[in-house]
Each structure stands twice: as structure tokens, then as C-alpha cells.
Amino acid sequence: MNAIAQYEEQVVTTQNRGRLIILLYEGAIRFLRQALAAMEVRDLSRKNHYILRAQDILFELNTVLNMEAGGPLAQNLRALYNFLNLHLNRSSVQNNPQGLRQAISILNELLSGWKAIVAA
């Protein structure tokens, strides 16, 4: 495979992975917004369901991090995903809508960053 073909394949692979990460962030944000809405009407079952779905996404994002290749960035993302997971647990137990809003805000910032990377 020549250098141009390798580059093009790498760009496509990176774009696809980047797009998948964007979809995961969008899904987590959507689930947290649904959890927030359920929390506001005191539907604890739905709230818990949606928070767990968001946490499943965070777990998946955490699991696929390449700690060797990613270096400090991967380490920082792992720490952030772990923080978000604990923050969501605490917010759920305390029925703290502000905690969900903070998690959504953090995920929106990550989402914006990934959109910029994929668009480049």
C-alpha cells in the first residue's frame, strides 16, 4: 500500500472512530437530559434508568481508551470519565438536578472538542 493510500485509510478510520465517539457523547447527553426531566417530575425509576444508560456509555468510552498510545490525554479522559460516573451516582442518590446539569455541561465541552477534531 502506498503512502497516499495509507494516509487516506487512516483519515477514514479516524473519522469513523471520531464520529462514533461523537454519537456516544450525544447519547450520554440525551440520556442525562431525559434523567433530568424524570427527576423534575419525581419519576425515580425513569431517572435511574437514564442515568444508568449514560453511565454505560461512559463505561464504554473508558474501556476503549488506549492508555499506551493516548498517553496523558487518555489518562486525563479516564480520570474525567471516572469522576463523571461518581458524580452521576452522587447526583442520583441525592436527587441533585444541578449535578446532572454539570455532567451535561462537561460532556457538551468534550463533544464540541471531538466535533472540531472530526471536522478538521
MARPA-303847 format. One line per field, with one value per residue: x, y, z of N, C-alpha, C in turn; residue in three letters; residue number from 0. Coordinates in steps of 0.001 Angstrom, whole numbers. Layout:
BEGIN
n_x: [X,...]
n_y: [Y,...]
n_z: [Z,...]
ca_x: [X,...]
ca_y: [Y,...]
ca_z: [Z,...]
c_x: [X,...]
c_y: [Y,...]
c_z: [Z,...]
code: [ALA,...]
pos: [NUM,...]
This chain:
BEGIN
n_x: [863,645,1962,61,-2376,-2327,-2465,-4997,-6609,-6124,-7204,-9930,-10479,-9946,-11849,-14198,-14002,-13922,-16434,-18058,-17437,-18479,-21206,-21587,-21116,-23224,-25378,-25079,-25476,-28113,-29449,-28928,-30281,-32871,-32975,-32826,-35237,-36992,-36292,-37207,-39958,-40211,-39983,-38569,-37796,-37540,-35620,-33404,-33018,-32244,-29934,-28311,-28048,-26546,-24259,-23442,-22545,-20405,-18796,-18182,-16795,-14611,-13507,-12540,-10383,-7067,-4517,-1751,-1054,-2409,-1359,-882,-3297,-5202,-5088,-6079,-8668,-9662,-9653,-11499,-13844,-14227,-14618,-17014,-18759,-18849,-19850,-22357,-23515,-23633,-25257,-27601,-28363,-28726,-30716,-30086,-30466,-28718,-26253,-26576,-26867,-24314,-22754,-23785,-22921,-20102,-19862,-20871,-18815,-16707,-17861,-17973,-15240,-14520,-16091,-14812,-12343,-13029,-14060,-11841]
n_y: [-1175,2159,5346,7430,6068,4784,7023,8058,5921,5990,8496,8058,5961,7260,9317,7792,6577,8873,9938,7980,8319,10870,10288,8683,10510,12287,10581,10017,12574,13030,10995,11891,14310,13322,11944,14085,15390,13386,13366,15847,15491,13682,10956,8325,5813,6038,8065,6762,4747,6200,7495,5293,4365,6454,6159,3658,4314,6015,4119,2498,4350,4765,2203,1739,3402,3898,3431,3288,4373,6782,8247,11003,12323,10259,9292,11512,11651,9195,9663,11740,10493,8604,10347,11611,9422,8803,11248,11257,9092,10131,12372,11146,9637,11713,13086,15355,17791,19744,18504,16733,18595,19727,17538,17205,19603,19274,17054,18209,20010,18228,16977,19127,19500,17047,17221,19323,18140,16035,17480,18707]
n_z: [0,-892,316,123,-60,2426,4097,3394,4199,6954,7598,7042,8866,11300,11160,11239,13776,15315,14711,15842,18553,18909,18553,20810,22910,22362,22834,25598,26656,25819,27289,29890,29895,29668,32080,33825,33259,34144,36825,37621,37604,39531,38894,39757,38846,36020,36010,37194,35293,32969,33871,34361,31744,30596,32157,31280,28740,29399,30625,28432,26802,28470,28571,25977,25733,24696,26549,26310,23761,23932,26028,28276,27616,27336,29949,31346,30278,31197,33967,34033,33032,35076,37233,36353,36404,39178,40055,38843,40175,42792,42367,41581,43860,45681,44458,42877,40710,39747,39679,37543,35503,35536,34717,32140,31028,31068,29367,27045,26456,25892,23692,21860,21437,20192,17896,16605,16111,14364,12251,11269]
ca_x: [0,1497,1795,-1196,-3469,-2275,-2962,-6438,-7235,-6025,-8168,-11266,-10585,-10027,-13146,-15234,-13887,-14329,-17895,-18641,-17292,-19470,-22513,-21648,-21313,-24594,-26277,-24970,-26131,-29557,-29933,-28890,-31403,-34077,-32924,-33140,-36685,-37640,-36025,-38055,-41331,-40056,-40105,-37274,-37476,-37021,-34376,-32347,-32809,-31490,-28589,-27566,-27709,-25432,-23086,-23000,-21778,-19137,-18012,-17684,-15760,-13466,-12956,-11840,-9208,-5771,-3685,-372,-935,-3020,-534,-1554,-4671,-6018,-5146,-6993,-10032,-10067,-9960,-12732,-14962,-14438,-15228,-18405,-19516,-19089,-20691,-23718,-24016,-23950,-26403,-28783,-28740,-29166,-31704,-29498,-30504,-27547,-25193,-26812,-26566,-22854,-22267,-24163,-22027,-18787,-19974,-21014,-17482,-15998,-18499,-17512,-13859,-14496,-16641,-13748,-11320,-13563,-14256,-10524]
ca_y: [0,3350,6304,8177,5160,4612,8260,8123,4928,6497,9591,7450,5238,8251,9977,6867,6466,10168,10051,7085,8967,11948,9673,8243,11704,12774,9665,10235,13857,12818,10224,12725,15261,12564,11693,15356,15581,12423,13812,17010,15038,12686,9591,7772,4658,6547,8786,5765,4078,7053,7705,4061,4335,7387,5550,2596,4969,6429,2898,2104,5318,4497,896,1745,4278,3247,4120,3352,5321,8062,8967,11847,12624,9103,9266,12580,11248,8137,10309,12503,9543,8065,11435,11769,8277,9021,12439,10844,8283,11037,13199,10286,9324,12947,13742,16669,18133,20544,17552,16262,19719,19853,16440,17542,20678,18684,16233,19114,20527,17141,16815,20216,19195,15965,17723,20120,17193,15303,18431,19151]
ca_z: [0,-947,1412,-41,297,3876,4700,3179,5067,8328,7736,7102,10125,12367,11041,11698,15228,15854,14585,16839,19858,18912,18789,22202,23744,22143,23528,27046,26931,25655,28434,31095,29800,29993,33527,34462,33121,35041,38195,37896,37880,40595,38385,40142,38019,34737,36302,37367,34004,32058,34415,34094,30302,30414,32773,30373,27674,29998,30806,27106,26425,29336,28216,24682,25743,24503,27530,25832,22647,24278,26991,29273,27215,27709,31408,31766,29921,32134,35246,33859,32949,36426,38008,35920,36903,40607,40165,38493,41295,43905,41957,41564,45247,46339,43600,42656,39285,39389,39360,36179,34607,35460,33882,30761,30598,30798,28163,25904,26122,25219,22390,20995,21075,19211,16622,15981,15624,13212,11156,10768]
c_x: [906,1128,476,-2383,-3505,-2832,-4478,-7172,-7230,-7041,-9582,-11464,-10746,-11376,-14246,-15195,-14341,-15832,-18601,-18565,-18290,-20857,-22662,-21852,-22734,-25604,-26259,-25672,-27649,-30129,-29939,-29979,-32722,-34133,-33292,-34643,-37435,-37457,-36973,-39505,-41344,-40343,-38751,-36856,-36874,-35705,-33217,-32010,-31920,-30082,-27737,-27179,-26538,-24152,-22552,-22134,-20424,-18219,-17395,-16579,-14472,-12749,-12124,-10647,-7942,-4770,-2238,-212,-1431,-2250,-1347,-2998,-5605,-6156,-6120,-8438,-10532,-10455,-11279,-13951,-15262,-15083,-16705,-19267,-19841,-20027,-22154,-24314,-24477,-25199,-27696,-29274,-29317,-30294,-31308,-29491,-29286,-26366,-25339,-26493,-25053,-22260,-22592,-23230,-20637,-18823,-20156,-19671,-16658,-16546,-18030,-16091,-13766,-15073,-15590,-12682,-11792,-13716,-12924,-10011]
c_y: [1233,4347,7062,7306,4927,5839,8340,7121,5392,7609,9027,6744,6207,8956,9066,6711,7760,10342,9166,7704,10114,11379,9206,9429,12232,11886,9871,11530,13713,12064,11059,13790,14568,12246,12950,15629,14638,12838,14952,16626,13896,11253,8912,6597,5097,7281,7805,5065,4928,7364,6462,3948,5259,6800,4388,3177,5424,5227,2462,3049,5073,3218,947,2699,3442,3988,4247,4414,6712,8889,9777,12183,11483,9016,10318,12233,10162,8745,11077,11581,8942,9108,11587,10631,8445,10204,12095,9970,9173,11864,12395,10022,10555,13650,15189,17005,18947,19637,17005,17364,19909,18766,16705,18610,20141,17864,17092,19700,19465,16930,17887,19972,18115,16404,18540,19200,16511,16218,18844,18258]
c_z: [0,144,1321,360,1806,4585,4573,4068,6516,8572,7878,8428,11286,12342,11580,13212,15894,15807,15606,18229,19987,19207,20233,23139,23593,22855,25034,27443,26847,26859,29709,31060,30128,31492,34299,34406,34051,36497,38572,38177,38898,40142,38584,39274,36675,34941,36397,36061,33090,32571,34169,32624,30007,31004,31940,29245,28213,30209,29480,26639,27212,28907,26945,24638,25572,25378,27073,24753,23030,25277,27984,28909,27614,29226,31939,31449,30870,33471,35155,33781,34322,37337,37646,36445,38388,40840,39849,39586,42437,43574,41975,42975,45936,45583,43324,41160,38846,39014,37954,35170,34438,34571,32414,30219,30235,29517,26918,25491,25400,23813,21417,20524,20022,17878,15874,15392,14353,12004,10529,9657]
code: [MET,ASN,ALA,ILE,ALA,GLN,TYR,GLU,GLU,GLN,VAL,VAL,THR,THR,GLN,ASN,ARG,GLY,ARG,LEU,ILE,ILE,LEU,LEU,TYR,GLU,GLY,ALA,ILE,ARG,PHE,LEU,ARG,GLN,ALA,LEU,ALA,ALA,MET,GLU,VAL,ARG,ASP,LEU,SER,ARG,LYS,ASN,HIS,TYR,ILE,LEU,ARG,ALA,GLN,ASP,ILE,LEU,PHE,GLU,LEU,ASN,THR,VAL,LEU,ASN,MET,GLU,ALA,GLY,GLY,PRO,LEU,ALA,GLN,ASN,LEU,ARG,ALA,LEU,TYR,ASN,PHE,LEU,ASN,LEU,HIS,LEU,ASN,ARG,SER,SER,VAL,GLN,ASN,ASN,PRO,GLN,GLY,LEU,ARG,GLN,ALA,ILE,SER,ILE,LEU,ASN,GLU,LEU,LEU,SER,GLY,TRP,LYS,ALA,ILE,VAL,ALA,ALA]
pos: [0,1,2,3,4,5,6,7,8,9,10,11,12,13,14,15,16,17,18,19,20,21,22,23,24,25,26,27,28,29,30,31,32,33,34,35,36,37,38,39,40,41,42,43,44,45,46,47,48,49,50,51,52,53,54,55,56,57,58,59,60,61,62,63,64,65,66,67,68,69,70,71,72,73,74,75,76,77,78,79,80,81,82,83,84,85,86,87,88,89,90,91,92,93,94,95,96,97,98,99,100,101,102,103,104,105,106,107,108,109,110,111,112,113,114,115,116,117,118,119]
